[in-house]
Amino acid sequence: MSMKFKHGEMVRIKPNTHQERMPEHRVGIVVDSENGNAHTKFYNVMFVGTEIVLKFHEMFLESMNESG
């Protein structure tokens, strides 16, 4: 399965996604990934300016890279 987001990629958590401890700026770096079912992935995101790492399904993330 190909990865939708790469390790080290800057991402934003989509609006209307709630997660306890998520900073208001919703911007982080992908630090790890794991397979969900056959067609999905989950990503661990470390939020910029914090040491907070939270797990999100790929559908709740959007790339902040210009080509993404």
Buried (B, 14 or more C-beta within 10 A) or exposed (E): EEEBBEEEBBBBBEEEBEEEEBBEEBBBBBEEBEEEEEEEBBBBBBBEEEEBBBEBEBEBBBBEEEEE
